[in-house]
């Protein structure tokens, strides 16, 4: 079973493995939302690279919102994998829909008006945008800084099972409950993002990349793949 000591140790290893540094500037809510959309199609570092390229080319979110697809292409063409580039193209379409929905709903691409809103109000607003799948709404609520502890998806739950932090037969909801009790609330979002990153980059469902994994020594599944 996970303990606070084990979770802190895991978080330390994940931070070192992915060179995670808490950023001095907290990203605005729109940036968090856009990063989440891009990261679903690739990974968090890739999403941040794409965002840096976008803002080297465009002035603000509204410029990105109205850009033609060909104008967005330079932001993704440097990515080596054709598959990733294709997924990012689709993700950028969702980004533009997300930004357009915000512009229509809030008379401009900003979410600062949600600063004093309750979690229920934030989730209702996100659901009204009509660009998020139902299961994405709580993810966005958390990334906007207004969410509760999130039920883990199958990718993140798989990592915890393979590491042996939770029983192999534990359901996703049971895994979330065990992890939530053993995780400092302030560290939960960082841990969630790093677990997701590890699931995408290394601990894949099929053919995980175990060689060179920084978590190899603590992994209960080593040697099985």
SEVEXMAR-465934 format. One record per residue (C-alpha): chain; residue in one letter; x, y, z. Coordinates in nm, 4 decimals. Example, Ala and Ser with C-alpha at 12.3 -4.5 7.8 and 13.67 -1.06 7.14 Angstrom:
<atoms>
ATOM   unit   code         px         py         pz
ATOM      A      A     1.2300    -0.4500     0.7800
ATOM      A      S     1.3670    -0.1060     0.7140
</atoms>
This chain:
<atoms>
ATOM   unit   code         px         py         pz
ATOM      A      X     0.0000     0.0000     0.0000
ATOM      A      X     0.1253     0.3532    -0.0710
ATOM      A      X     0.2558     0.5570     0.2203
ATOM      A      X     0.3440     0.9263     0.2265
ATOM      A      X     0.7121     0.8335     0.2415
ATOM      A      X     0.6848     0.6072    -0.0652
ATOM      A      X     0.4878     0.8668    -0.2615
ATOM      A      X     0.7360     1.1437    -0.1762
ATOM      A      X     1.0204     0.9171    -0.2906
ATOM      A      X     0.8359     0.8371    -0.6148
ATOM      A      X     0.7681     1.2054    -0.6803
ATOM      A      X     1.1368     1.2873    -0.6224
ATOM      A      X     1.2428     1.0183    -0.8725
ATOM      A      X     0.9895     1.1340    -1.1315
ATOM      A      X     1.0998     1.4949    -1.0961
ATOM      A      X     1.4628     1.3929    -1.1492
ATOM      A      X     1.3778     1.1641    -1.4403
ATOM      A      X     1.1836     1.4307    -1.6305
ATOM      A      X     1.3922     1.7266    -1.5094
ATOM      A      X     1.0827     1.8777    -1.3580
ATOM      A      X     1.1177     2.2223    -1.2103
ATOM      A      X     0.8376     2.4226    -1.0587
ATOM      A      X     0.8108     2.7249    -1.2834
ATOM      A      X     0.8636     3.0676    -1.1320
ATOM      A      X     0.5690     3.2008    -1.3333
ATOM      A      X     0.2440     3.0200    -1.2730
ATOM      A      X     0.0778     2.9697    -1.6141
ATOM      A      X    -0.2542     3.1445    -1.6674
ATOM      A      X    -0.5662     2.9257    -1.6840
ATOM      A      X    -0.5924     2.9434    -2.0626
ATOM      A      X    -0.2308     2.8295    -2.0980
ATOM      A      X    -0.3024     2.5371    -1.8662
ATOM      A      X    -0.6038     2.4379    -2.0715
ATOM      A      X    -0.4213     2.4611    -2.4034
ATOM      A      X    -0.1227     2.2714    -2.2635
ATOM      A      X    -0.3558     1.9942    -2.1470
ATOM      A      X    -0.5119     1.9633    -2.4936
ATOM      A      X    -0.1713     1.9457    -2.6640
ATOM      A      X    -0.0283     1.7080    -2.4020
ATOM      A      X    -0.3107     1.4603    -2.4609
ATOM      A      X    -0.1863     1.4299    -2.8190
ATOM      A      X     0.1823     1.4055    -2.7258
ATOM      A      X     0.3408     1.4787    -2.3877
ATOM      A      X     0.3766     1.7751    -2.1543
ATOM      A      X     0.7310     1.8729    -2.2748
ATOM      A      X     0.6149     1.8506    -2.6380
ATOM      A      X     0.3108     2.0646    -2.5567
ATOM      A      X     0.5340     2.3294    -2.3981
ATOM      A      X     0.7675     2.3280    -2.6996
ATOM      A      X     0.4723     2.3788    -2.9336
ATOM      A      X     0.3433     2.6644    -2.7171
ATOM      A      X     0.6845     2.8360    -2.7204
ATOM      A      X     0.6892     2.8169    -3.1005
ATOM      A      X     0.3352     2.9490    -3.1247
ATOM      A      X     0.4161     3.2534    -2.9139
ATOM      A      X     0.7348     3.3167    -3.1101
ATOM      A      X     0.5071     3.3520    -3.4131
ATOM      A      X     0.1792     3.4952    -3.2798
ATOM      A      X     0.1067     3.7959    -3.0586
ATOM      A      X    -0.1635     3.6497    -2.8323
ATOM      A      X    -0.4306     3.3826    -2.7908
ATOM      A      X    -0.6672     3.5613    -3.0274
ATOM      A      X    -0.4071     3.5503    -3.3037
ATOM      A      X    -0.3736     3.1751    -3.2503
ATOM      A      X    -0.7524     3.1383    -3.2420
ATOM      A      X    -0.8035     3.2874    -3.5906
ATOM      A      X    -0.4878     3.1499    -3.7584
ATOM      A      X    -0.5210     2.9270    -4.0633
ATOM      A      X    -0.3977     2.5666    -4.0317
ATOM      A      X    -0.1020     2.6361    -4.2610
ATOM      A      X     0.0051     2.9204    -4.0301
ATOM      A      X     0.0114     2.6834    -3.7314
ATOM      A      X     0.2235     2.4256    -3.9107
ATOM      A      X     0.5658     2.5752    -3.8147
ATOM      A      X     0.4842     2.5100    -3.4474
ATOM      A      X     0.4719     2.1333    -3.5026
ATOM      A      X     0.6923     2.0627    -3.8039
ATOM      A      X     1.0058     2.0378    -3.5862
ATOM      A      X     0.8657     1.7292    -3.4087
ATOM      A      X     1.0369     1.4208    -3.5502
ATOM      A      X     0.7532     1.1679    -3.5374
ATOM      A      X     0.5001     1.1912    -3.8242
ATOM      A      X     0.2433     1.0278    -3.5949
ATOM      A      X     0.2955     1.2913    -3.3255
ATOM      A      X     0.2736     1.5711    -3.5825
ATOM      A      X    -0.0569     1.4338    -3.7088
ATOM      A      X    -0.1976     1.4106    -3.3562
ATOM      A      X    -0.0792     1.7647    -3.2835
ATOM      A      X    -0.2566     1.8954    -3.5943
ATOM      A      X    -0.5808     1.7494    -3.4646
ATOM      A      X    -0.5060     1.8868    -3.1157
ATOM      A      X    -0.4503     2.2368    -3.2558
ATOM      A      X    -0.7960     2.2216    -3.4126
ATOM      A      X    -0.9346     2.1470    -3.0655
ATOM      A      X    -0.7249     2.4328    -2.9244
ATOM      A      X    -0.8793     2.6767    -3.1711
ATOM      A      X    -1.2283     2.5506    -3.0885
ATOM      A      X    -1.1487     2.5860    -2.7175
ATOM      A      X    -1.0243     2.9427    -2.7640
ATOM      A      X    -1.3223     3.0327    -2.9839
ATOM      A      X    -1.5641     2.8967    -2.7244
ATOM      A      X    -1.3945     3.1036    -2.4544
ATOM      A      X    -1.4098     3.4136    -2.6746
ATOM      A      X    -1.7827     3.3677    -2.7365
ATOM      A      X    -1.8623     3.2901    -2.3749
ATOM      A      X    -1.6444     3.5418    -2.1943
ATOM      A      X    -1.6090     3.8204    -2.4529
ATOM      A      X    -1.2421     3.7488    -2.4877
ATOM      A      X    -0.9960     3.4697    -2.4372
ATOM      A      X    -0.9454     3.4806    -2.0622
ATOM      A      X    -1.0577     3.2918    -1.7541
ATOM      A      X    -0.9678     3.5349    -1.4793
ATOM      A      X    -1.3383     3.5874    -1.4102
ATOM      A      X    -1.3474     3.2325    -1.2725
ATOM      A      X    -1.0998     3.3164    -0.9962
ATOM      A      X    -1.3721     3.3449    -0.7319
ATOM      A      X    -1.5977     3.0750    -0.8721
ATOM      A      X    -1.6810     2.7555    -0.6910
ATOM      A      X    -1.5692     2.4190    -0.8265
ATOM      A      X    -1.9265     2.3446    -0.9385
ATOM      A      X    -1.9413     2.6740    -1.1299
ATOM      A      X    -1.6046     2.6066    -1.2956
ATOM      A      X    -1.7108     2.2581    -1.4048
ATOM      A      X    -2.0457     2.3876    -1.5342
ATOM      A      X    -1.8637     2.6557    -1.7350
ATOM      A      X    -1.6153     2.4090    -1.8832
ATOM      A      X    -1.8984     2.1732    -1.9743
ATOM      A      X    -2.0791     2.4571    -2.1527
ATOM      A      X    -1.7861     2.5147    -2.3900
ATOM      A      X    -1.8921     2.2110    -2.5958
ATOM      A      X    -1.5329     2.1306    -2.6927
ATOM      A      X    -1.4401     1.8988    -2.4063
ATOM      A      X    -1.5363     1.5366    -2.3693
ATOM      A      X    -1.7251     1.4687    -2.0469
ATOM      A      X    -1.4315     1.2885    -1.8847
ATOM      A      X    -1.1992     1.5805    -1.9697
ATOM      A      X    -1.3938     1.8366    -1.7645
ATOM      A      X    -1.2585     1.7331    -1.4199
ATOM      A      X    -0.9048     1.7221    -1.5670
ATOM      A      X    -0.9394     2.0801    -1.6868
ATOM      A      X    -1.0932     2.1863    -1.3561
ATOM      A      X    -0.7859     2.0537    -1.1761
ATOM      A      X    -0.5442     2.2137    -1.4247
ATOM      A      X    -0.7215     2.5461    -1.3811
ATOM      A      X    -0.6439     2.5198    -1.0124
ATOM      A      X    -1.0055     2.4679    -0.9098
ATOM      A      X    -1.0339     2.0920    -0.9181
ATOM      A      X    -1.0590     1.8262    -0.6541
ATOM      A      X    -0.8289     1.5268    -0.6441
ATOM      A      X    -0.8797     1.3574    -0.9749
ATOM      A      X    -0.9752     0.9970    -1.0340
ATOM      A      X    -0.6757     0.8562    -1.2185
ATOM      A      X    -0.7124     0.7364    -1.5750
ATOM      A      X    -0.6027     0.3893    -1.6773
ATOM      A      X    -0.2565     0.5082    -1.7888
ATOM      A      X    -0.1621     0.6540    -1.4505
ATOM      A      X    -0.3233     0.3666    -1.2599
ATOM      A      X    -0.1186     0.1211    -1.4699
ATOM      A      X     0.2069     0.2892    -1.3648
ATOM      A      X     0.1159     0.2638    -0.9959
ATOM      A      X     0.0210    -0.1033    -1.0302
ATOM      A      X     0.3430    -0.1898    -1.2125
ATOM      A      X     0.5492    -0.0076    -0.9516
ATOM      A      X     0.3741    -0.2096    -0.6824
ATOM      A      X     0.2419     0.0926    -0.4944
ATOM      A      X    -0.1102    -0.0469    -0.5154
ATOM      A      X    -0.2337    -0.4054    -0.5549
ATOM      A      X    -0.2274    -0.5269    -0.9144
ATOM      A      X    -0.6016    -0.5987    -0.8993
ATOM      A      X    -0.6907    -0.2523    -0.7651
ATOM      A      X    -0.9527    -0.0674    -0.9676
ATOM      A      X    -0.8902     0.2855    -1.0878
ATOM      A      X    -1.1179     0.4327    -0.8217
ATOM      A      X    -0.9490     0.2236    -0.5507
ATOM      A      X    -0.6060     0.3309    -0.6812
ATOM      A      X    -0.7144     0.6967    -0.6721
ATOM      A      X    -0.8402     0.6585    -0.3170
ATOM      A      X    -0.5189     0.4934    -0.1933
ATOM      A      X    -0.2981     0.7496    -0.3672
ATOM      A      X    -0.5062     1.0429    -0.2462
ATOM      A      X    -0.4688     0.9406     0.1172
ATOM      A      X    -0.0906     0.9037     0.0809
ATOM      A      X    -0.0219     1.2233    -0.1177
ATOM      A      X     0.0300     1.5732     0.0171
ATOM      A      X    -0.2511     1.7839    -0.1361
ATOM      A      X    -0.0065     2.0497    -0.2571
ATOM      A      X     0.1894     1.7895    -0.4551
ATOM      A      X    -0.1046     1.6053    -0.6087
ATOM      A      X    -0.1236     1.7965    -0.9401
ATOM      A      X     0.2514     1.7645    -1.0013
ATOM      A      X     0.2401     1.3927    -0.9221
ATOM      A      X    -0.0586     1.3419    -1.1541
ATOM      A      X     0.1158     1.5199    -1.4441
ATOM      A      X     0.4419     1.3291    -1.3936
ATOM      A      X     0.2656     0.9923    -1.3711
ATOM      A      X     0.0835     1.0750    -1.6944
ATOM      A      X     0.4132     1.1789    -1.8536
ATOM      A      X     0.5792     0.8549    -1.7472
ATOM      A      X     0.2875     0.6499    -1.8793
ATOM      A      X     0.3156     0.8162    -2.2208
ATOM      A      X     0.6936     0.8352    -2.2489
ATOM      A      X     0.8043     0.5032    -2.0969
ATOM      A      X     0.5524     0.2908    -1.9099
ATOM      A      X     0.3341     0.2210    -2.2113
ATOM      A      X     0.0625    -0.0395    -2.2095
ATOM      A      X     0.2385    -0.2457    -2.4766
ATOM      A      X     0.6173    -0.2707    -2.5060
ATOM      A      X     0.7148    -0.0363    -2.2214
ATOM      A      X     1.0614     0.1188    -2.2489
ATOM      A      X     1.2153    -0.0353    -1.9366
ATOM      A      X     1.5797    -0.0002    -2.0429
ATOM      A      X     1.7206     0.3174    -1.8934
ATOM      A      X     1.4097     0.3859    -1.6849
ATOM      A      X     1.4967     0.5803    -1.3690
ATOM      A      X     1.2255     0.3907    -1.1803
ATOM      A      X     1.3553     0.0469    -1.2808
ATOM      A      X     1.4994    -0.0448    -0.9408
ATOM      A      X     1.1756     0.0307    -0.7570
ATOM      A      X     0.9535    -0.1350    -1.0192
ATOM      A      X     0.7876    -0.4618    -0.9153
ATOM      A      X     0.7320    -0.5475    -1.2827
ATOM      A      X     1.0951    -0.5289    -1.3949
ATOM      A      X     1.2012    -0.8242    -1.6056
ATOM      A      X     0.8451    -0.9031    -1.7132
ATOM      A      X     0.8572    -0.7147    -2.0421
</atoms>
